[in-house]
Every structure is written in C-alpha cells, then in structure tokens.
C-alpha cells in the first residue's frame, strides 16, 4: 500500500453511512434541538446546500471560461506563427499566385 493511502481510504469510509447511522444522527438532533427548531435547522441546511451548489457551479463556469480563453489564445498564437513562417518561406518580391480556377464541364444527357 502506498503511504498516504490510509488517509484517503479513511476519508472514503467516512462517506459510507448506512440508514441506521443516519437514523441515530437524526434522533440525536431531534433530542438536542427539539421539534420546534428542526424545521428552522432544515431550512438553514437547505440554504447552505444551495449556496454550496451555486458556488460550485460558478467555479465550474469560471474554469471553463478560462480554459476556453486559453484555447483561443493558443489558436491565435498558432495562426500567427503559421503566418510568420509562410512569409519567411516565400521569396522576396514574388507575390503568391492566386489559386487556379476550376473549369466547369457541361455534361449533356
């Protein structure tokens, strides 16, 4: 086993909660706070989860925006480099010839 894997495995085991464990946690919360405060706590928990989800979505958007900007910058740099190379390759004083036009053949049936 690789050193440090124990910590990773312990964190993954923490997320493995069964229904019985959840029931005990809810019962303890019910005993500590009482039935009057549980709806208020649930609302606050819901708002907190909504904020976490909103922040997560915003972070994903920002990462995607920066990645797209970086890709655009790389594409522009590649285009500029190709343009500079093509200018260096053509002899001075000569203009590149225009592409030859294709003749259309009329096919009679």
Secondary structure, 3 states (H helix, E strand, C coil): CCCCHHHHHHHHHHCCCCHHHHHHHHHHHHHHHHHHHHHHHHHHHHHHHHHHHHHHHHHHHHHHHHHHHHHHHHHHHHHHHHHHHHHHHCCCCCCCCCCCCCCCCCCCC
